[in-house]
């Protein structure tokens, strides 16, 4: 087993980063307990171990790993393992036989579609220690990183982070007022008890209709993601033809 894992992890390749980086961890579908996947991503290589059962109820452990085909997709051969090292006793090498093919497509940093031998599963990363009853009051930093510049809200600098300080109240809500019109909202959103993050950026939609010459007419935008821990979250946003990733960090 050790030799198989090492062989799978030794493959390397150039990885182009175009969006939020997928996160390693334990993935499963809460509505379908009894089947799960452990995914490890190190630099340019993905390794996955799957834990499931056959039609007769016998446990199956399979592994797959190697170079990712993009920053959010992987496809490779899968191998079933058995007869490996027992808990105690003398060492013995496991047997491994071809199991088929595994495909992983990350839809968000913590959500993926996994297809094994034609069977597809939608899974999310389990956040251990997450208390669904706990809210997130306090000061947070919302950091935007543009990956596409559309220009309707001013020229975004791709790859340049833009940080905003937010105060989250006891209900998980946050907002920021407009710098030029302090009585109008610029951003508002919510960190929900299920760990989801959503927000709206209002652009010029709430401002008075008369604007200075050459002022951009910026439409409303939005962002959505998930909390990846008690102090961090991440996701994607878009506004006025621009788009990118965001992180939310407790200050």
C-alpha positions in Angstrom: 0.0 0.0 0.0 2.8 2.4 0.9 4.5 1.9 -2.5 1.2 2.5 -4.3 0.5 5.7 -2.4 4.1 7.0 -3.0 3.8 6.2 -6.7 0.5 8.1 -7.0 1.9 11.1 -5.1 5.1 11.5 -7.0 3.5 12.8 -10.2 3.9 16.5 -10.7 2.8 19.1 -13.3 2.4 22.8 -13.9 -0.7 24.1 -12.2 -2.4 27.3 -13.4 -4.2 29.1 -10.7 -7.4 30.7 -12.1 -9.7 30.7 -9.1 -10.2 29.8 -5.5 -7.9 26.9 -4.6 -9.8 23.6 -3.6 -9.3 22.6 0.0 -8.2 19.1 1.1 -10.2 17.3 3.8 -13.0 14.8 4.4 -15.8 15.0 1.9 -19.2 13.5 2.0 -22.9 14.1 1.4 -24.8 14.6 4.7 -28.0 13.2 3.1 -26.1 10.0 2.1 -24.1 8.9 5.2 -22.0 5.8 5.0 -19.9 6.9 2.0 -17.0 9.4 2.1 -13.8 10.5 0.5 -10.6 11.8 2.0 -8.9 14.3 -0.4 -5.4 15.6 0.0 -4.0 18.3 -2.3 -0.3 19.2 -2.1 0.9 21.8 -4.6 0.2 20.2 -8.0 -1.0 16.7 -6.9 -4.2 15.3 -5.7 -4.6 12.0 -3.7 -8.0 10.6 -2.8 -9.1 7.6 -0.7 -12.7 6.5 -1.0 -14.7 4.6 1.7 -17.9 2.9 0.5 -19.6 -0.5 0.3 -20.6 -2.9 -2.5 -24.1 -4.2 -3.2 -23.7 -7.0 -0.6 -22.6 -4.5 2.1 -18.9 -5.4 2.1 -16.6 -2.5 2.7 -14.5 -1.2 -0.1 -11.4 1.1 0.2 -10.0 2.5 -3.1 -7.4 5.1 -3.8 -6.6 7.3 -6.8 -4.1 10.1 -7.2 -1.7 12.0 -9.5 -1.6 15.3 -11.4 -4.7 17.5 -11.7 -5.7 18.4 -15.2 -6.6 22.0 -14.1 -6.7 24.0 -10.8 -10.1 22.4 -10.0 -10.3 19.0 -11.9 -8.7 15.6 -11.6 -9.1 12.3 -13.5 -7.2 9.1 -12.9 -7.1 5.4 -12.4 -8.5 4.0 -9.2 -7.2 0.9 -7.3 -8.9 -1.2 -4.7 -6.7 -2.4 -1.9 -7.0 -5.4 0.5 -5.0 -7.8 2.7 -2.7 -5.0 4.0 -0.9 -4.4 7.3 -3.1 -5.7 10.2 -3.3 -3.9 13.6 -0.5 -5.8 15.2 1.2 -8.9 13.7 3.9 -9.1 11.1 4.2 -6.7 8.2 2.8 -7.8 4.8 2.3 -6.0 1.5 -1.2 -5.2 0.5 -2.8 -6.4 -2.8 -4.1 -3.8 -5.2 -6.2 -4.4 -8.3 -7.6 -1.9 -10.9 -10.9 -0.6 -9.7 -11.8 1.7 -12.6 -11.6 5.5 -13.0 -12.2 8.4 -10.6 -13.0 12.0 -11.6 -13.1 15.0 -9.2 -14.5 18.4 -10.2 -14.4 21.1 -7.6 -17.4 23.5 -7.9 -16.3 25.6 -5.0 -13.2 25.5 -2.7 -15.1 23.1 -0.4 -17.7 21.4 -2.8 -17.1 18.9 -5.5 -18.7 16.3 -7.8 -17.0 12.9 -7.6 -17.6 10.3 -10.3 -16.4 6.7 -9.8 -17.0 4.2 -12.5 -19.9 6.2 -13.8 -21.6 6.8 -10.5 -21.6 10.5 -9.5 -21.8 12.0 -6.0 -22.1 15.6 -4.9 -20.1 16.2 -1.7 -18.9 19.0 0.6 -16.0 19.2 3.0 -16.9 18.4 6.6 -15.9 21.2 9.0 -15.1 19.5 12.3 -15.8 21.6 15.3 -18.3 23.8 13.5 -21.2 24.6 15.8 -24.3 25.4 13.6 -25.8 27.3 16.5 -22.8 29.6 16.8 -22.9 32.9 15.1 -20.1 35.1 14.1 -20.3 38.5 15.8 -17.1 40.6 15.6 -14.8 42.4 13.2 -13.9 40.6 9.9 -11.8 41.4 6.8 -13.5 40.8 3.5 -10.8 40.6 0.8 -11.6 40.6 -2.9 -9.1 39.3 -5.5 -10.2 40.0 -9.1 -9.5 37.3 -11.7 -11.5 39.0 -14.5 -11.7 42.8 -15.1 -14.9 43.9 -16.8 -14.6 47.7 -16.3 -18.2 48.7 -15.6 -17.3 49.5 -12.0 -13.9 51.0 -12.8 -10.9 49.1 -14.0 -10.1 46.2 -11.7 -6.5 45.2 -11.3 -6.4 41.4 -11.7 -4.7 39.7 -8.8 -4.6 42.8 -6.6 -6.4 42.3 -3.3 -8.9 44.8 -2.0 -9.7 44.5 1.7 -12.8 45.9 3.5 -13.4 45.9 7.3 -16.8 44.6 8.2 -18.6 44.3 11.6 -20.8 41.2 11.9 -23.7 41.5 14.4 -25.2 38.9 16.7 -27.5 37.6 13.9 -24.7 37.0 11.5 -25.5 40.1 9.4 -22.9 42.7 8.2 -23.0 45.8 6.1 -20.8 48.7 4.9 -22.0 52.2 4.1 -21.1 54.1 0.9 -18.0 56.3 1.2 -19.5 59.1 -0.9 -23.1 58.7 0.4 -22.8 57.7 4.1 -26.5 57.1 4.5 -26.6 54.5 1.6 -25.5 50.9 1.7 -22.4 49.8 -0.3 -22.3 46.1 0.9 -24.6 43.9 3.0 -24.6 40.2 3.7 -25.0 37.4 6.1 -23.0 34.5 7.6 -25.7 31.9 8.1 -25.9 29.3 10.8 -25.3 26.5 8.2 -21.9 28.1 7.3 -22.9 29.8 4.0 -21.8 33.3 3.2 -23.8 35.6 0.9 -23.5 39.3 0.2 -24.7 42.0 -2.2 -22.6 44.9 -3.5 -24.9 47.7 -4.6 -22.6 49.7 -6.9 -24.5 52.8 -8.1 -28.0 51.3 -7.8 -28.8 53.1 -4.6 -27.0 56.4 -5.4 -28.7 59.5 -6.7 -29.2 59.4 -10.5 -26.9 62.4 -11.3 -23.3 61.4 -11.4 -20.1 63.3 -12.1 -18.9 63.4 -15.8 -17.2 60.1 -16.9 -18.5 58.3 -13.9 -18.9 54.5 -14.3 -22.5 53.2 -14.0 -21.8 50.3 -11.7 -24.5 47.6 -11.4 -25.2 45.6 -8.3 -23.0 42.5 -7.8 -23.0 39.5 -5.4 -20.8 37.0 -3.7 -21.4 33.5 -2.2 -19.2 31.0 -0.4 -18.8 28.9 2.7 -17.2 29.2 6.1 -14.1 27.0 6.0 -13.6 27.2 9.8 -14.7 29.3 12.8 -12.4 32.2 11.7 -12.2 31.9 7.9 -14.5 31.7 4.8 -14.0 31.9 1.1 -16.0 32.0 -2.2 -16.6 33.8 -5.5 -18.0 37.2 -6.5 -19.0 39.0 -9.6 -20.0 42.6 -10.4 -20.2 44.7 -13.6 -18.3 42.2 -15.7 -15.6 41.7 -13.2 -15.3 38.6 -11.1 -13.0 36.9 -8.7 -12.5 35.2 -5.4 -12.9 36.4 -1.8 -11.8 35.5 1.6 -13.4 36.3 4.9 -11.1 36.4 7.9 -11.9 37.2 11.6 -9.8 40.2 12.7 
